[in-house]
Amino acid sequence: MAGPEQVVYPGERAEAGLDDVPGSVLLPGHDVPLGRFTTVRRLLPHRQRRLIGAWCFVDSFGPDLVAGQPGMQVPPHPHCGLQTVTWLVAGEIAHRDSLGNARSVTPGGLHLMTSGHGIAHSEQSPREHPDLMHGLQLWVALPDGARDIAPAFDSYEDLPTLSEDAARVSVVVGEYAGARSPARVHTPLLGLEAQLSAGGRWALRAAPRFEHGLLVLTGSVRVAGTLLERGSLLYVPPQDAGGELPVEALEDSTLFVVGGEPFDEPLVMWWNFVARTHEEIVAARDDWAAGRRFGQVGGCERAALPAPTMPGVRLKARDRHGGVLS
């Protein structure tokens, strides 16, 4: 999925933290148009919190009624220095990339694209598609030792699931309660989906030294006594000894959890690129404009997205708290 021309942090201030979990904060998202037909709710990066582990970008979209509509129509565009995670609750997306992959993205499966040194892809609703479109698009920043690896695309349809308290938990990325996702990632990372019926309770086991982010896909929940509804992200800082976060479903609800060890490498994020310096961003932008590095996406009727104009100021690396580094 294409990102913003520049990372824009919403001006809204963060809400009050959780009394029961010091340092936790509820971060409001903001709406961003994605092409002509789709609006997403951008939850990360946020002015108050730039990363959660190596998760550096979280967009929630839908539920949107797309019956008789084009649905998602994102033309070919480039990525480098990151992995994309596509997770659907409803709908279908046709993924095509410059490696020649043409896959159908459907609910319940993990679709992981590793851009590495560079890849291009398109994301489009098929002509005949389900009436609803609902899901997440997330980015994972690759660490320095992996950010120039060869690109790849992997689909995992049979993810490990477990029943814990009143929740049915799918382990999307990483390891949880002894169940491990087959997805290959390059930093200590966690991604979970938890489904609860109304009134159900679940104790999320927070891994030691992991920070976590929780968001609601459907319904509403209380986490450590704080209401969490669609459109916001709850950030929970690392706890040395781990612990449990009590979750209570106020209605039938689906919750998504991201987490990981704090990612301390400075990053420059611009458009669809994750890099370390201004010069690397310029090189990626110029390569895309000149038809180098990223390859061509076959089978897509729409023209590739043009490279936007670079801003008139030098892009500076930021740390995980959003601080500008010299």
C-alpha positions in Angstrom: 0.0 0.0 0.0 1.3 3.4 -0.8 2.3 5.7 2.0 2.2 9.5 2.3 4.5 11.7 0.4 5.9 12.7 3.7 5.2 11.3 7.2 2.5 13.6 8.7 1.8 13.5 12.4 -1.7 14.4 13.4 -2.0 17.5 15.5 -4.4 15.9 18.0 -2.9 15.5 21.4 -2.8 12.1 23.0 -5.5 11.2 25.5 -4.8 10.4 29.1 -2.7 7.4 30.0 -3.9 4.3 31.8 -3.7 4.5 35.5 -3.1 0.8 35.8 -0.3 0.6 33.3 2.2 3.6 33.8 3.3 5.1 30.5 0.5 3.8 28.4 -1.3 6.2 26.2 -4.3 6.2 23.8 -3.3 7.7 20.4 -6.1 8.9 18.1 -5.7 8.1 14.4 -6.5 10.4 11.5 -8.1 9.8 8.1 -6.0 9.8 5.0 -7.3 9.5 1.4 -5.7 6.6 -0.5 -6.3 7.3 -4.2 -9.8 8.1 -5.4 -11.8 5.3 -3.8 -10.4 4.5 -0.4 -9.9 6.3 2.9 -7.7 4.8 5.6 -7.3 5.5 9.3 -3.6 6.1 10.0 -2.7 5.0 13.5 1.1 4.9 13.2 3.4 6.9 12.9 1.9 9.3 15.4 3.3 12.5 16.8 3.5 10.9 20.2 4.8 7.5 19.1 6.7 6.8 15.9 7.3 3.0 16.2 6.1 0.0 18.3 9.0 -2.4 18.1 9.9 -2.4 14.4 6.3 -1.7 13.4 6.5 1.7 11.7 3.2 2.1 9.9 -0.3 1.0 10.6 -3.3 1.8 8.4 -6.8 0.5 9.2 -9.4 0.6 6.4 -13.1 -0.1 6.4 -15.5 -1.7 6.9 -16.5 -0.1 3.6 -19.4 -1.2 1.4 -17.8 -1.6 -2.0 -20.7 -3.4 -3.8 -20.9 -1.9 -7.3 -17.8 0.2 -6.5 -14.1 -0.2 -7.7 -13.0 -0.9 -4.1 -9.2 -0.6 -3.5 -7.3 0.6 -6.5 -3.6 1.2 -5.7 -1.5 1.3 -8.9 2.1 0.0 -9.0 4.4 1.7 -6.6 7.8 1.0 -5.0 9.1 0.0 -1.6 12.5 -0.5 0.0 13.8 -1.0 3.5 10.6 -2.6 4.9 8.2 -5.5 5.0 4.5 -5.0 4.4 1.9 -7.1 6.2 -1.6 -7.2 4.8 -4.4 -8.6 7.1 -8.0 -8.7 5.9 -11.1 -9.1 8.0 -13.3 -9.0 4.9 -12.9 -8.5 1.2 -10.3 -9.6 -1.4 -7.2 -7.8 -2.9 -5.3 -8.9 -6.0 -1.6 -8.5 -5.3 0.8 -8.3 -8.2 4.5 -7.5 -7.9 7.7 -7.1 -9.9 8.9 -10.6 -9.0 6.0 -12.0 -11.1 3.8 -12.9 -8.1 0.0 -12.7 -8.6 -1.8 -13.7 -5.5 -5.3 -13.3 -4.0 -5.2 -11.7 -0.5 -8.1 -13.0 1.5 -9.2 -13.0 5.2 -7.4 -15.1 7.7 -4.1 -15.4 5.8 -0.9 -13.5 6.3 0.5 -11.9 3.2 4.1 -10.7 3.8 6.1 -8.8 1.3 9.8 -8.1 2.0 10.9 -5.2 -0.1 14.6 -5.4 0.9 16.6 -3.5 -1.7 13.6 -2.8 -3.8 10.3 -4.2 -5.1 7.1 -2.7 -6.8 3.6 -4.0 -6.4 -0.1 -3.1 -7.0 -3.1 -3.8 -4.8 -6.5 -3.8 -6.4 -9.9 -5.2 -5.7 -10.8 -7.7 -8.5 -13.6 -6.8 -10.8 -15.8 -9.3 -9.0 -15.2 -8.7 -5.4 -17.0 -9.2 -2.0 -19.4 -6.4 -0.9 -17.2 -5.4 2.1 -13.6 -4.3 2.4 -12.0 -4.3 5.8 -8.5 -4.8 7.1 -5.1 -3.6 8.0 -1.9 -2.6 6.1 1.2 -2.5 8.3 4.9 -1.9 7.7 7.9 -3.3 9.5 11.2 -1.5 9.3 14.0 -3.8 8.4 17.2 -3.6 10.5 20.4 -2.5 9.0 21.6 -6.0 8.4 18.5 -7.0 6.4 17.3 -3.9 4.7 19.2 -4.6 1.4 18.3 -8.3 1.1 16.6 -9.7 -2.0 12.8 -9.0 -2.2 10.2 -11.7 -1.6 6.5 -12.3 -1.2 5.1 -15.0 1.0 1.5 -16.1 1.9 0.7 -18.1 5.0 -2.8 -19.5 5.0 -2.6 -21.9 8.0 -1.5 -19.7 11.0 -1.3 -21.2 14.5 -4.4 -20.5 16.6 -5.1 -21.1 20.3 -7.9 -20.6 22.8 -6.9 -18.6 25.8 -9.5 -17.5 28.3 -12.5 -16.4 26.2 -10.4 -15.4 23.2 -9.5 -17.2 20.0 -6.0 -16.0 19.2 -4.3 -16.2 15.8 -0.5 -15.8 15.9 0.2 -13.7 12.8 3.8 -12.8 13.5 6.3 -14.0 16.1 5.6 -16.3 19.0 2.8 -16.2 21.7 1.9 -18.7 24.4 4.1 -21.4 22.8 2.6 -21.0 19.3 4.9 -19.6 16.6 4.0 -18.0 13.2 5.9 -19.3 10.2 6.5 -15.8 9.0 10.1 -14.8 8.6 10.9 -11.5 10.3 14.2 -9.9 11.2 13.7 -8.4 14.7 11.9 -9.6 17.8 8.3 -9.0 16.8 4.7 -9.9 17.6 1.4 -9.7 15.7 -1.8 -11.2 17.0 -5.5 -11.2 16.2 -7.9 -12.0 19.1 -11.6 -12.6 18.7 -13.9 -12.3 21.8 -17.7 -12.6 22.2 -19.6 -9.9 24.1 -18.7 -10.1 27.8 -15.6 -12.3 27.2 -12.4 -11.6 29.1 -8.8 -12.2 28.0 -5.5 -11.6 29.7 -2.9 -10.6 27.0 0.5 -11.9 28.1 2.8 -9.0 27.6 6.3 -10.3 26.7 9.2 -8.9 28.8 10.9 -6.0 27.2 8.3 -5.7 24.4 6.3 -2.6 23.8 2.8 -3.3 22.6 0.1 -1.6 20.6 -3.6 -2.6 20.6 -6.3 -1.6 18.1 -9.9 -2.7 17.6 -11.0 -4.0 14.2 -14.6 -4.7 15.2 -16.6 -3.9 18.3 -15.2 -2.3 21.5 -13.2 -3.4 24.5 -11.8 -2.2 27.8 -8.1 -2.7 28.3 -7.0 -2.3 31.9 -10.2 -0.3 32.4 -9.8 2.0 29.5 -12.3 2.1 26.6 -10.7 1.2 23.2 -12.8 1.6 20.1 -12.1 1.6 16.4 -10.0 4.6 15.3 -7.4 4.7 18.1 -4.3 2.9 19.0 -3.4 2.0 22.6 0.4 2.1 23.3 1.8 0.1 26.2 5.5 0.6 27.1 7.9 -2.2 27.8 7.7 -3.9 31.2 10.9 -5.5 32.4 9.1 -8.5 33.8 6.2 -8.6 31.3 2.8 -9.1 32.8 -0.8 -9.3 31.8 -3.1 -6.8 30.2 -6.8 -7.5 31.1 -9.1 -7.2 28.1 -12.9 -7.2 28.4 -15.2 -7.3 25.3 -18.1 -4.9 25.5 -19.6 -6.5 22.4 -18.5 -9.1 19.9 -15.0 -7.8 19.1 -11.9 -8.4 17.1 -8.6 -7.0 18.5 -5.2 -6.7 16.8 -2.0 -6.5 18.8 1.4 -5.4 17.5 4.6 -5.6 19.6 8.3 -6.0 19.7 11.5 -5.0 21.3 12.2 -1.3 20.9 13.8 -0.6 17.6 16.7 1.8 18.2 18.0 2.4 14.7 17.3 5.9 13.4 15.0 6.0 10.3 14.1 8.4 7.5 10.6 7.6 6.2 9.3 9.3 3.0 6.7 8.2 0.6 7.0 4.4 0.3 10.7 4.2 1.4 12.3 3.4 4.8 16.0 4.4 4.8 18.7 5.9 7.1 19.7 9.1 5.2 18.3 11.8 3.0 20.7 10.6 0.2 19.3 7.1 0.3 15.7 8.5 -0.1 16.9 10.6 -3.1 18.5 7.6 -4.7 15.4 5.4 -4.3 13.1 8.2 -5.6 15.4 8.7 -8.6 15.6 5.0 -9.3 11.9 4.7 -9.4 11.5 7.7 -11.7 14.1 6.3 -14.0 12.7 2.8 -14.1 15.7 1.3 -12.2 15.9 -1.1 -9.2 12.3 -1.8 -8.5 11.2 -3.7 -11.7 7.9 -3.7 -13.5 4.5 -5.0 -12.3 2.9 -7.1 -15.0 -0.9 -7.7 -15.5 -1.9 -4.3 -14.0 -4.0 -2.0 -16.2 -3.3 1.1 -14.3 -0.2 3.3 -14.8 2.4 3.3 -12.1 2.4 6.0 -9.5 4.8 8.8 -10.4 7.5 9.7 -7.9 6.5 12.8 -6.0 8.8 15.8 -5.9 11.2 15.8 -3.0 10.6 18.4 -0.3 12.6 21.6 -0.4 14.3 20.7 2.9 16.8 18.0 3.8 15.1 14.9 5.4 16.5 14.1 8.8 16.6 10.8 10.6 14.4 10.4 13.6 14.7 8.1 16.6 11.8 5.9 17.8 10.4 8.6 19.9 10.2 11.0 16.9 13.2 13.1 17.9 15.2 14.6 15.0 18.8 13.5 14.9 21.5 15.6 13.4 
